[in-house]
Structures are given as C-alpha cells and as structure tokens.
Amino acid sequence: MITNEKTEAALRLWVVLTRALRSIEKPLHEQVERHGLSLTEFAVLEVLLHKGELPMGEIGQRILLTSGSTTYVIDKLEERGLLKRRRCTEDRRVLHVDLTDTGRELVQEVFPEHAELIKTLTEGLSYEEQLEVTEKLKRLGRFAERYGAIERIEL
C-alpha cells in the first residue's frame, strides 16, 4: 500500500482525534451514569436546562441525534418524570419539550460536576491552546460538512 505524507498525516490526525475523544468520553459516561443517566439522556436534559423549552426536532439537532433516537430518549426521560411534552398551540404537529421540576433538580445537580470534569480532562492543554484547538477543529468540521454536501450533490 502506497501512501503519501499528507495521507499519513490525515490518518494520524484521525487516530489521535478518535483516541482523545474516547479518553475524554469514558469518564464523562461514568460520571453521568452514577446519576442514573446515559450521556445522551444527560445531553437532552442539559440542553433544556440552558435553552429552556424547545421543539423536539430542535433538541435532536442541537445534540446531533436522529429524530427516532430523539423520540426514544425523550420517551425514556418522560417515563421517569424528568421532562414533559406539550403540543404547540400554533402548529399541532410540533411537540415542545421542557424539564419537570424533578428533571431540573437532577440536571442542576449533575451539570456543575460534569462541567468541572470536562475542565479537568482538558487541562492537558493550556487555556490558550484550548481556544486555538477549538477554532481549528471548528474549521475542520465546517470543511468536512461542506465536502460531504458536495459529495452528495455530485453522486
């Protein structure tokens, strides 16, 4: 197999990104699971805590879930009494989701601990390096999204 320097650098970047993400995600999964939540369930609760009531579809978009997965997670959280749904008065097809008091209490308890753990897990980079890497990864993500859109159009 013949590869060039640029291909090898791209492959190395992919491996490093994947390993870094796994190293950070594992303790985050464990932290929220101690509170009886999956990371996805926590993400739904967290977005509602910070954004307030949202349409179901917007929740999925914000935390990168398909509509089927969003419905599944919201169903589970609703069964546990952590959130509630209501039909939009202007458009009955739209379901809005919000935290219940119990859900708000839980996420307000878990979030500060979660944020502190993320801070700790990313302290391998200085504050300035974190800002720099964040901007570079945003640029990489935007490029990959555009490339994917171009590929779909050309197919």
N, C-alpha and C positions, 0 to 999 in steps of 0.2 A: 504494500500500500504506500503510495507516494502522497505526501502532504507537503505544503509549503509552510514557511514561518508564520504567515498570517493565519492560516487554518489552524496550526498548532496553538497559536496564542488564543484564538477564539475557543478552541476546545478546552484549553486550560482555564480560561475565564469561566466557561460553563460549569466545569467541575468545581472550581473554587466557589462560585455563587451558590451552587446546589449544596455543597458541604457546609458553607456558612449558614445558609437558611436552615438546614437540618439541625445544626448545632444550636441555633437560637430558638427554633420552634420546639424542640424537645422539652426544655424546662418550662416553656410557656404552656404547652399542653398539660404538663404535670401540675403546674400551678392552678390553672382553671379547673382541672379535673378534681383537685382537692375540694373544690366548692360545688362539685356535682354537675359541672358543665363541660361540654366539649368546647374546643376552640371556636368552632363555627357558631354554637349557641351563644357563647360569650360575645362574639363579634356582633351578632344581632342585637343583643342587649346593650352593648356599648354604643352602637350607632344610634339607637333610640335614646340613650341617656344624653348624648351630645347633640343630636339633631332634633329631638322631640318626635312627635307623631309623624310617621311617613307612610306613603303608599307602599304596599307590599313589593311592587316591582322595583321601586327605588332602593329599598333595603338590599335586594339581591344585587343590583348594580353597584351599590357602594361597597359591598363586601365580596364582590366577584363570585356570586352564586347563580346557577341557572334558576329559572322560575320554579321548576319542580323541586329542586333542593331547597329553595327558599320556603316554599309551602310546607315541605316536610319538617324543616327546623322550626318554623313558626307554629305548626300544629303541635309539636312536642312541647314547646315553651308555653303555649296556651293551655295545654292539658295540665301543666304543672302550676298554672295560675300566675305565671311571670309576665305575661302580656295579654293584651286584649285586641280584638279586631272590631272594626265598625265599618259599615258601608258609607261611602262618600255620599253626601246629600245631593251634590250636583251631578254626579255620574255613578249610578248604582253598580256599575261594573267594577269600580275601583274599591279596593279594601284598604283601609288605613289601619296601621298597627301602632300601638303605644304600650308603654310599660304599665303594669299594675303597680300598686304601692309595694307589694312583695318583690316584684321584679326590680323596681327602682332601688329598694333597700339592698338587695343582693348585689346588683352591679355597682352600686356606690361603695359597697364593702370590698368587692374584688378589684375594681379598676385601679385604685391607688397602688395596691400591691403589684398588680400587673405592670403598670407604668414604671414602677421602681425596678422591677425585674428586667424590663427591656432596657432601662438606663444602665443597669449593672452589666447586662450581657453585651452591650455595645461599647463599653468603656475600653475595649481593646483599641479603639480609635479615639483620638482627641476630639474635642468639640469641633474644631476647625475641619479636621479630616472627615467627621461625620457629615458636616454640611457639604463638603466637596464631593464625597462619595454619593450622597443623596442626589445632588444635581447631575452627576454623571450617570447614575442609574436611571434617573428620570429620562434623560436624553436617550439612553439605550432603549428603554421601554417604549418611548414615543416612536423611535425609529423602527423597532420591531413591529409595533402596531401598524404603522404606515406600510411597511414591507408586506405584512400579512394581508392588508387590504388590497395592495397592488397585485399580489399573487392570486387572490380570489377573483379579481377583475380579469386577469389575463387567462385564467383557466377556462 
